[in-house]
Amino acid sequence: MSPWIGLNTRATMAVHHLIGGTVMARAFVFRASSLSAVALAAGLASGCYVSGGYRTTAAPSSRAAVATTPAPPPSHAVVVQEAPPAPRAEAQPPKPTPDAVWVGGYWSWNGSAWGWVDGGWESPRPEHVYVRPRWEARGRTYVFVPGGWQRRAEAHARRDARREARAERREARQEARAERREARQEVREARREARQDAREARQEARSDRREARQGAREARVGARVEARADRREERQEARQDAREARQGARSDRREARQGAREERREEREEAREERRDERRERRGDRREAREERREARGERREERRGGGMR
């Protein structure tokens, strides 16, 4: 192949990278020489094009067919759903000039398959820096970002803008995660509070039912005693604090037990007196019976004496 064809190809790629890959520039450069276009098409059709330019080979992939002639970087945004293959390790040929700069290859997408565009040596440009084409992951898709020679300041500004955009996206993701985490935490707290409120409500309902049963039981024991105890407790609560109220309740129970003991003691005393009275009555009855027996014996003696005298 002619070196002039390789030079034309290098000029084509340089112009493409310089102006951002527009269709007008690509058409203009490829129409510059019909011989160059024919040679380029022949090289691409064979799957390999060397002579100071770029070589294009197919990429093995199990997900898509292999491209035999990948197109140059498109002018419009290329978005694919699958990640590009890993970059290839390229063997660098000898430098054509001492100040030549190596431009690495990249994967291109022709609409149905991946194709590898080999790197090559480029002549450096003053106040310019070469930006390698790349694929950026945006969500679940991959977007092709064309490269090329760019002014150093513009390249730095774009790099800073990309870094700022990445930082903003990272911060947005972190904020979204933090918001989701806070929302989940708030939901957990709300559920925990609802469970706690329900538990407290159940406990209050149980205590209320228990107190109601206890009150009904006390009411059955004696409404009068409860009324007195309630009035006494109200007077004590108005005059004293909770401890004195508890002490008063204990003293009330003690007095009630003491009263019950005294009542039982009085009942026992009354029972003893009744038994004593019964014993006295029985003794009097026995005395009367003895007196009656004595009188009956005396009468019988007298009767016997009177009969003997006759």
Sine and cosine of phi, psi and omega as CSV:
sin_phi,cos_phi,sin_psi,cos_psi,sin_omega,cos_omega
0.00,0.00,0.44,-0.90,-0.08,-1.00
-0.98,0.17,0.65,-0.76,0.08,-1.00
-0.88,0.48,-0.48,0.88,0.00,-1.00
-0.90,0.44,-0.56,0.83,0.05,-1.00
-0.91,0.40,-0.68,0.74,0.04,-1.00
-0.89,0.45,-0.64,0.77,0.05,-1.00
-0.89,0.46,-0.66,0.75,0.04,-1.00
-0.88,0.48,-0.64,0.77,0.00,-1.00
-0.91,0.43,-0.67,0.74,0.03,-1.00
-0.89,0.46,-0.65,0.76,0.04,-1.00
-0.89,0.45,-0.63,0.78,0.03,-1.00
-0.87,0.49,-0.74,0.68,-0.02,-1.00
-0.92,0.39,-0.61,0.79,-0.01,-1.00
-0.91,0.42,-0.71,0.70,0.02,-1.00
-0.89,0.46,-0.65,0.76,0.01,-1.00
-0.87,0.50,-0.72,0.69,-0.01,-1.00
-0.94,0.35,-0.56,0.83,-0.07,-1.00
-0.92,0.38,-0.70,0.72,-0.08,-1.00
-1.00,-0.09,0.21,0.98,0.11,-0.99
1.00,0.07,0.23,0.97,0.09,-1.00
0.97,0.23,0.64,0.77,0.04,-1.00
-0.98,0.21,0.43,-0.90,-0.03,-1.00
-0.93,0.37,-0.58,0.82,-0.02,-1.00
-0.90,0.43,-0.68,0.73,-0.01,-1.00
-0.91,0.40,-0.68,0.73,-0.01,-1.00
-0.89,0.45,-0.67,0.74,0.01,-1.00
-0.91,0.41,-0.63,0.77,-0.02,-1.00
-0.90,0.43,-0.71,0.70,-0.05,-1.00
-0.93,0.37,-0.65,0.76,-0.04,-1.00
-0.95,0.31,-0.39,0.92,0.08,-1.00
-1.00,0.07,-0.04,1.00,-0.03,-1.00
-0.90,0.44,-0.51,0.86,-0.03,-1.00
-0.52,-0.86,0.87,-0.49,0.04,-1.00
-0.91,0.41,-0.56,0.83,0.04,-1.00
-0.90,0.43,-0.67,0.75,0.02,-1.00
-0.89,0.45,-0.66,0.75,0.00,-1.00
-0.90,0.44,-0.67,0.74,0.00,-1.00
-0.90,0.43,-0.68,0.73,-0.01,-1.00
-0.91,0.41,-0.66,0.75,0.03,-1.00
-0.89,0.45,-0.67,0.74,0.02,-1.00
-0.90,0.44,-0.64,0.77,0.02,-1.00
-0.91,0.42,-0.66,0.75,0.00,-1.00
-0.91,0.42,-0.67,0.74,0.00,-1.00
-0.92,0.38,-0.60,0.80,0.01,-1.00
-0.91,0.42,-0.52,0.86,0.00,-1.00
-0.99,0.15,-0.17,0.99,0.03,-1.00
1.00,0.06,0.02,1.00,-0.02,-1.00
-0.46,-0.89,0.77,-0.64,0.03,-1.00
-0.64,-0.77,0.91,-0.42,-0.04,-1.00
-0.84,-0.55,-0.09,-1.00,-0.05,-1.00
0.98,-0.19,0.86,0.51,0.09,-1.00
0.98,0.20,-0.02,1.00,-0.02,-1.00
-0.94,-0.33,-0.68,-0.73,-0.03,-1.00
-0.90,-0.44,0.55,-0.84,0.06,-1.00
-0.92,-0.39,0.72,-0.70,-0.04,-1.00
-0.92,-0.39,0.82,-0.57,0.05,-1.00
-0.78,-0.62,0.33,-0.94,-0.05,-1.00
-0.98,0.18,0.46,-0.89,0.03,-1.00
-0.97,-0.24,0.80,-0.60,0.07,-1.00
-0.94,0.35,0.76,-0.65,0.00,-1.00
-0.52,-0.86,0.67,-0.75,0.05,-1.00
-1.00,0.04,-0.17,0.99,-0.06,-1.00
-0.99,-0.15,-0.44,0.90,-0.06,-1.00
-0.62,-0.78,0.29,-0.96,0.02,-1.00
-0.94,0.35,0.35,-0.94,-0.04,-1.00
-1.00,0.02,0.74,-0.67,0.01,-1.00
-0.99,0.12,0.76,-0.65,0.02,-1.00
-1.00,0.00,-0.50,0.86,0.01,-1.00
-0.69,-0.73,0.99,0.15,0.02,-1.00
-0.93,0.38,0.61,-0.79,-0.02,-1.00
-0.98,0.21,0.39,-0.92,0.10,-1.00
-0.89,0.45,0.23,-0.97,-0.05,-1.00
-0.80,0.60,0.77,-0.63,-0.07,-1.00
-0.96,0.28,0.30,-0.95,0.02,-1.00
-0.99,0.13,-0.46,0.89,0.00,-1.00
-1.00,-0.09,0.24,-0.97,-0.03,-1.00
-0.94,0.35,0.77,-0.64,0.03,-1.00
-0.97,-0.24,0.84,-0.54,-0.02,-1.00
-0.84,-0.55,0.82,-0.57,0.01,-1.00
-0.83,-0.55,0.38,-0.92,-0.03,-1.00
-1.00,0.00,-0.36,0.93,-0.06,-1.00
-0.95,-0.31,0.47,-0.88,-0.02,-1.00
-0.96,0.29,0.56,-0.83,0.05,-1.00
-0.94,0.35,0.39,-0.92,0.06,-1.00
-0.90,0.44,0.20,-0.98,0.03,-1.00
-0.92,0.39,0.59,-0.81,0.02,-1.00
-0.86,0.50,0.55,-0.84,-0.01,-1.00
-1.00,0.06,0.49,-0.87,0.13,-0.99
-0.99,0.11,0.89,-0.46,-0.10,-1.00
-0.98,-0.21,0.62,-0.78,0.10,-1.00
-1.00,0.00,0.88,-0.48,-0.07,-1.00
-0.99,0.11,0.81,-0.59,0.09,-1.00
-0.95,0.30,0.18,-0.98,0.01,-1.00
-0.86,0.50,0.49,-0.87,0.00,-1.00
-0.92,0.38,0.73,-0.68,0.09,-1.00
-0.96,0.29,-0.53,0.85,0.04,-1.00
-0.69,-0.73,0.42,-0.91,-0.04,-1.00
-0.88,0.47,-0.54,0.84,-0.06,-1.00
-0.99,-0.11,0.23,0.97,0.00,-1.00
-0.91,0.41,0.51,-0.86,-0.01,-1.00
-0.91,-0.42,0.75,-0.66,0.01,-1.00
-0.99,0.17,0.79,-0.62,0.04,-1.00
-0.95,-0.32,0.91,-0.42,-0.06,-1.00
-0.95,0.32,0.36,-0.93,0.01,-1.00
-0.99,0.16,0.01,-1.00,-0.04,-1.00
-0.37,-0.93,0.26,-0.97,0.05,-1.00
-1.00,-0.01,0.69,-0.72,0.07,-1.00
-0.88,-0.47,0.39,-0.92,-0.02,-1.00
-0.85,-0.52,0.85,-0.53,-0.04,-1.00
-0.99,-0.13,0.18,0.98,0.00,-1.00
0.95,-0.31,-0.34,0.94,-0.01,-1.00
-0.64,-0.77,-0.30,0.95,-0.07,-1.00
-0.41,-0.91,0.30,-0.96,0.05,-1.00
-1.00,0.00,0.59,-0.81,0.09,-1.00
-0.67,-0.74,0.65,-0.76,-0.04,-1.00
-1.00,-0.05,0.80,-0.60,0.07,-1.00
-0.98,-0.22,0.93,-0.37,-0.05,-1.00
-0.92,0.39,0.43,-0.90,0.04,-1.00
-0.99,0.15,0.01,-1.00,0.01,-1.00
-0.27,-0.96,0.04,-1.00,0.00,-1.00
-1.00,0.01,0.68,-0.73,0.02,-1.00
-0.82,-0.57,0.52,-0.85,0.09,-1.00
-0.98,0.19,0.77,-0.63,-0.02,-1.00
-0.92,0.40,0.43,-0.90,0.03,-1.00
-0.88,-0.48,0.69,-0.72,-0.02,-1.00
-0.91,0.40,0.63,-0.77,0.03,-1.00
0.87,0.49,0.37,0.93,0.04,-1.00
-0.82,-0.57,0.39,-0.92,0.07,-1.00
-0.70,-0.71,0.61,-0.79,-0.03,-1.00
-1.00,0.00,0.79,-0.62,0.05,-1.00
-0.96,-0.29,0.85,-0.52,-0.06,-1.00
-0.97,0.25,0.68,-0.74,0.09,-1.00
-0.87,0.50,0.52,-0.85,-0.08,-1.00
-0.47,-0.88,0.24,-0.97,0.08,-1.00
-0.92,-0.39,0.83,-0.56,0.01,-1.00
-0.97,-0.24,0.72,-0.69,0.05,-1.00
-0.99,0.12,0.86,-0.50,0.04,-1.00
-0.80,-0.60,0.99,-0.16,-0.09,-1.00
0.95,0.32,-0.84,-0.54,0.02,-1.00
-0.97,-0.24,0.23,0.97,0.00,-1.00
-0.84,-0.54,0.22,-0.98,0.02,-1.00
-0.81,-0.59,0.78,-0.62,-0.08,-1.00
-0.91,-0.40,0.73,-0.69,0.01,-1.00
-0.99,0.12,0.79,-0.61,0.04,-1.00
-0.93,-0.37,0.94,-0.35,-0.03,-1.00
-0.89,0.45,0.45,-0.89,0.06,-1.00
-0.92,-0.39,-0.36,-0.93,0.02,-1.00
0.69,-0.73,-0.06,-1.00,0.04,-1.00
-0.98,0.21,0.81,-0.59,0.03,-1.00
-0.74,-0.67,0.47,-0.88,0.06,-1.00
-0.88,0.48,0.56,-0.83,-0.10,-0.99
-0.86,0.51,-0.70,0.72,-0.01,-1.00
-0.90,0.43,-0.69,0.72,0.01,-1.00
-0.90,0.44,-0.66,0.76,0.02,-1.00
-0.89,0.46,-0.69,0.73,0.03,-1.00
-0.90,0.43,-0.65,0.76,0.02,-1.00
-0.90,0.44,-0.67,0.74,0.02,-1.00
-0.91,0.41,-0.63,0.78,0.03,-1.00
-0.89,0.46,-0.70,0.71,0.04,-1.00
-0.89,0.46,-0.65,0.76,0.02,-1.00
-0.89,0.45,-0.66,0.75,0.03,-1.00
-0.90,0.45,-0.67,0.74,0.02,-1.00
-0.89,0.46,-0.69,0.72,0.03,-1.00
-0.89,0.45,-0.65,0.76,0.03,-1.00
-0.89,0.45,-0.68,0.73,0.04,-1.00
-0.88,0.47,-0.69,0.72,0.00,-1.00
-0.88,0.47,-0.66,0.75,0.03,-1.00
-0.90,0.44,-0.68,0.73,0.03,-1.00
-0.89,0.45,-0.64,0.77,0.02,-1.00
-0.89,0.45,-0.70,0.71,0.03,-1.00
-0.90,0.45,-0.64,0.77,0.02,-1.00
-0.89,0.46,-0.68,0.73,0.04,-1.00
-0.89,0.45,-0.68,0.74,0.02,-1.00
-0.90,0.44,-0.67,0.74,0.04,-1.00
-0.90,0.44,-0.65,0.76,0.03,-1.00
-0.89,0.45,-0.68,0.74,0.04,-1.00
-0.89,0.46,-0.69,0.72,0.01,-1.00
-0.89,0.46,-0.65,0.76,0.03,-1.00
-0.90,0.43,-0.67,0.74,0.04,-1.00
-0.90,0.44,-0.64,0.77,0.02,-1.00
-0.89,0.45,-0.69,0.72,0.02,-1.00
-0.90,0.44,-0.64,0.77,0.01,-1.00
-0.89,0.45,-0.69,0.72,0.04,-1.00
-0.88,0.47,-0.65,0.76,0.01,-1.00
-0.90,0.43,-0.65,0.76,0.04,-1.00
-0.90,0.44,-0.64,0.77,0.03,-1.00
-0.89,0.45,-0.69,0.73,0.02,-1.00
-0.88,0.47,-0.69,0.72,0.01,-1.00
-0.88,0.47,-0.68,0.74,0.01,-1.00
-0.89,0.46,-0.68,0.73,0.03,-1.00
-0.90,0.44,-0.67,0.74,0.01,-1.00
-0.89,0.46,-0.69,0.72,0.03,-1.00
-0.90,0.44,-0.64,0.77,0.03,-1.00
-0.89,0.45,-0.68,0.73,0.04,-1.00
-0.89,0.45,-0.66,0.75,0.01,-1.00
-0.90,0.44,-0.67,0.74,0.03,-1.00
-0.89,0.46,-0.68,0.73,0.03,-1.00
-0.90,0.44,-0.65,0.76,0.02,-1.00
-0.90,0.44,-0.70,0.72,0.03,-1.00
-0.90,0.44,-0.64,0.77,0.02,-1.00
-0.90,0.44,-0.67,0.74,0.04,-1.00
-0.89,0.45,-0.68,0.73,0.02,-1.00
-0.89,0.46,-0.67,0.74,0.03,-1.00
-0.89,0.45,-0.65,0.76,0.02,-1.00
-0.90,0.44,-0.66,0.75,0.03,-1.00
-0.89,0.46,-0.73,0.69,0.01,-1.00
-0.89,0.47,-0.61,0.79,0.04,-1.00
-0.90,0.44,-0.70,0.72,0.03,-1.00
-0.90,0.44,-0.64,0.77,0.01,-1.00
-0.90,0.44,-0.70,0.72,0.02,-1.00
-0.91,0.42,-0.61,0.79,0.01,-1.00
-0.91,0.42,-0.67,0.75,0.04,-1.00
-0.90,0.45,-0.67,0.74,0.00,-1.00
-0.90,0.44,-0.66,0.75,0.04,-1.00
-0.89,0.45,-0.66,0.75,0.03,-1.00
-0.90,0.43,-0.62,0.78,0.02,-1.00
-0.90,0.44,-0.70,0.72,0.03,-1.00
-0.90,0.43,-0.59,0.81,0.04,-1.00
-0.90,0.43,-0.62,0.78,0.05,-1.00
-0.92,0.40,-0.60,0.80,0.00,-1.00
-0.87,0.50,-0.69,0.73,0.04,-1.00
0.07,-1.00,0.91,-0.41,0.01,-1.00
-0.91,0.41,-0.58,0.82,-0.02,-1.00
-0.91,0.40,-0.71,0.70,0.00,-1.00
-0.90,0.44,-0.64,0.76,0.01,-1.00
-0.91,0.42,-0.66,0.75,0.01,-1.00
-0.88,0.47,-0.71,0.71,0.03,-1.00
-0.88,0.47,-0.70,0.71,0.00,-1.00
-0.90,0.44,-0.64,0.77,0.03,-1.00
-0.90,0.44,-0.71,0.70,0.03,-1.00
-0.88,0.47,-0.65,0.76,0.01,-1.00
-0.91,0.42,-0.69,0.73,0.02,-1.00
-0.91,0.42,-0.62,0.79,0.03,-1.00
-0.90,0.44,-0.70,0.72,0.03,-1.00
-0.89,0.46,-0.66,0.75,0.00,-1.00
-0.93,0.37,-0.65,0.76,0.03,-1.00
-0.91,0.41,-0.55,0.83,0.04,-1.00
-0.93,0.36,-0.53,0.85,-0.07,-1.00
-1.00,-0.09,-0.50,0.87,-0.14,-0.99
-0.82,-0.58,0.15,-0.99,0.03,-1.00
-1.00,0.02,-0.12,-0.99,-0.09,-1.00
-0.89,0.45,-0.58,0.82,-0.01,-1.00
-0.93,0.37,-0.68,0.73,0.03,-1.00
-0.90,0.43,-0.56,0.83,0.04,-1.00
-0.90,0.44,-0.68,0.74,0.04,-1.00
-0.90,0.43,-0.64,0.77,0.03,-1.00
-0.90,0.44,-0.64,0.77,0.04,-1.00
-0.89,0.46,-0.65,0.76,0.02,-1.00
-0.89,0.45,-0.65,0.76,0.02,-1.00
-0.91,0.42,-0.66,0.75,0.02,-1.00
-0.90,0.44,-0.60,0.80,0.05,-1.00
-0.89,0.46,-0.68,0.73,0.01,-1.00
-0.91,0.41,-0.61,0.80,0.03,-1.00
-0.90,0.44,-0.69,0.73,0.02,-1.00
-0.90,0.44,-0.63,0.77,0.02,-1.00
-0.89,0.46,-0.67,0.74,0.03,-1.00
-0.91,0.42,-0.65,0.76,0.02,-1.00
-0.89,0.46,-0.67,0.74,0.04,-1.00
-0.88,0.48,-0.66,0.75,0.03,-1.00
-0.89,0.45,-0.63,0.77,0.03,-1.00
-0.90,0.43,-0.70,0.71,0.01,-1.00
-0.89,0.46,-0.66,0.75,0.04,-1.00
-0.88,0.47,-0.68,0.74,0.03,-1.00
-0.91,0.42,-0.60,0.80,0.02,-1.00
-0.91,0.41,-0.68,0.73,0.03,-1.00
-0.89,0.45,-0.66,0.75,0.04,-1.00
-0.88,0.48,-0.65,0.76,0.02,-1.00
-0.91,0.41,-0.64,0.77,0.03,-1.00
-0.89,0.46,-0.69,0.72,0.03,-1.00
-0.88,0.47,-0.65,0.76,0.03,-1.00
-0.89,0.45,-0.64,0.77,0.03,-1.00
-0.90,0.44,-0.70,0.71,0.01,-1.00
-0.87,0.49,-0.67,0.75,0.02,-1.00
-0.89,0.46,-0.66,0.75,0.02,-1.00
-0.91,0.41,-0.64,0.77,0.04,-1.00
-0.88,0.48,-0.71,0.70,0.01,-1.00
-0.87,0.49,-0.66,0.75,0.03,-1.00
-0.88,0.47,-0.67,0.74,0.02,-1.00
-0.90,0.43,-0.66,0.75,0.03,-1.00
-0.88,0.48,-0.70,0.72,0.01,-1.00
-0.88,0.48,-0.67,0.75,0.01,-1.00
-0.90,0.43,-0.63,0.78,0.03,-1.00
-0.90,0.44,-0.67,0.74,0.04,-1.00
-0.88,0.47,-0.66,0.75,0.03,-1.00
-0.88,0.47,-0.66,0.75,0.01,-1.00
-0.90,0.43,-0.65,0.76,0.05,-1.00
-0.87,0.50,-0.74,0.68,0.01,-1.00
-0.87,0.50,-0.66,0.75,0.02,-1.00
-0.89,0.46,-0.65,0.76,0.02,-1.00
-0.91,0.42,-0.66,0.75,0.01,-1.00
-0.89,0.46,-0.67,0.75,0.02,-1.00
-0.89,0.45,-0.64,0.76,0.02,-1.00
-0.91,0.42,-0.63,0.77,0.03,-1.00
-0.88,0.47,-0.72,0.69,0.00,-1.00
-0.87,0.49,-0.66,0.75,0.01,-1.00
-0.90,0.44,-0.62,0.78,0.02,-1.00
-0.91,0.41,-0.67,0.74,0.00,-1.00
-0.88,0.48,-0.68,0.74,0.01,-1.00
-0.89,0.46,-0.66,0.75,0.00,-1.00
-0.91,0.40,-0.60,0.80,0.03,-1.00
-0.89,0.45,-0.75,0.66,0.01,-1.00
-0.85,0.52,-0.66,0.76,0.03,-1.00
-0.89,0.46,-0.68,0.73,-0.02,-1.00
-0.92,0.40,-0.63,0.78,0.02,-1.00
-0.91,0.42,-0.67,0.74,0.00,-1.00
-0.90,0.43,-0.62,0.78,0.02,-1.00
-0.92,0.38,-0.56,0.83,0.01,-1.00
-0.94,0.33,-0.56,0.83,-0.01,-1.00
-0.94,0.34,-0.55,0.83,0.01,-1.00
-0.93,0.37,0.00,0.00,0.00,0.00
